[in-house]
Each structure stands twice: as C-alpha cells, then as structure tokens.
Amino acid sequence: MQDYPTKITFDDMRETGATRIIVFCKDYRCSHNVTMDAARWPDEMRLSDIEPKFRCTVCGQRGSNIRSVDVPPRMGTG
C-alpha cells in the first residue's frame, strides 16, 4: 500500500467555505478527475483517509489525489 500524506479534515476544509472536492487519478499519465460534493463525508474525516479508496473509471488505477475546490475570492467588495 502506498503512503499518503496526512491532509486536512473535511471540517477544516468547510471552514474555508469550500463544499466540493476534486478527485484526481493517482496515475499522472491519466490525470482523469471528477468534482464531487463533500457533504457525504463527516467533519472529522481527513481527505487523505479516502484517497486510497477511489478507483479511476478511465484507467482502473486505485488511489487518488484529493483537493478542495476553493471558493473564489470576493475581489473588489467591501
């Protein structure tokens, strides 16, 4: 099993205003990705806890790299 770096919890992610994640295939040559709603995972779970559980629907590779979909900054408001 491959080691995954420990990442933030879903609660930490939600505190930034992000509600979605983007899941990238672990195989850099494939790089298939999908955006998902993060509401299905509990606050205390870490993004790195679910990375090894995904399987790419394009190449079949197990494992992923997950990042939050950042909320765009509110430029020019205030």
C-alpha positions in Angstrom: 0.0 0.0 0.0 1.2 3.4 -0.9 1.7 6.1 1.8 -0.5 9.2 1.5 0.5 12.4 3.2 -1.9 13.4 6.0 -4.3 16.2 4.8 -6.8 18.4 6.5 -10.2 17.3 7.8 -13.4 17.9 6.0 -14.3 20.3 8.8 -11.1 22.3 8.2 -11.9 22.4 4.5 -15.5 23.5 5.1 -14.3 26.3 7.4 -12.7 27.9 4.3 -16.1 27.9 2.6 -15.3 25.0 0.3 -18.1 22.5 -0.1 -16.7 20.4 -3.0 -13.6 18.3 -3.7 -11.8 17.4 -6.9 -10.5 13.8 -7.1 -7.6 13.2 -9.4 -6.4 9.8 -10.7 -3.2 8.8 -8.9 -1.6 7.9 -12.2 -0.1 11.2 -13.5 -0.3 9.9 -17.1 -4.1 9.5 -16.9 -4.9 12.6 -14.7 -8.7 11.9 -15.0 -10.5 13.9 -12.4 -14.0 14.4 -11.1 -15.6 17.1 -8.9 -17.8 15.9 -6.0 -20.0 17.3 -3.3 -18.1 16.8 0.1 -21.3 16.7 2.2 -21.2 12.8 2.3 -18.1 12.7 4.5 -18.1 13.6 8.2 -16.3 16.6 9.6 -13.6 14.5 11.5 -12.5 12.5 8.4 -9.4 13.6 6.6 -9.2 14.0 2.8 -6.2 11.6 3.0 -8.3 9.0 4.6 -10.4 8.5 1.5 -7.6 8.9 -1.2 -6.7 5.2 -1.4 -10.3 4.1 -1.7 -11.0 5.6 -5.1 -10.6 3.7 -8.4 -10.3 5.7 -11.7 -13.2 5.0 -14.0 -10.9 5.6 -17.1 -7.7 3.7 -16.4 -8.7 1.5 -13.4 -5.8 2.7 -11.2 -6.6 2.6 -7.5 -5.7 5.6 -5.4 -6.3 9.3 -5.9 -5.1 12.8 -5.0 -7.9 14.9 -3.5 -8.0 18.7 -3.1 -10.7 21.1 -2.1 -12.4 23.2 -4.7 -11.6 26.6 -3.4 -14.1 29.3 -3.1 -13.3 32.2 -5.4 -12.1 35.4 -3.6 -14.5 38.3 -3.3 -12.4 40.8 -5.1 -13.4 44.4 -5.1 -16.1 44.1 -2.5 -16.2 45.7 0.8 
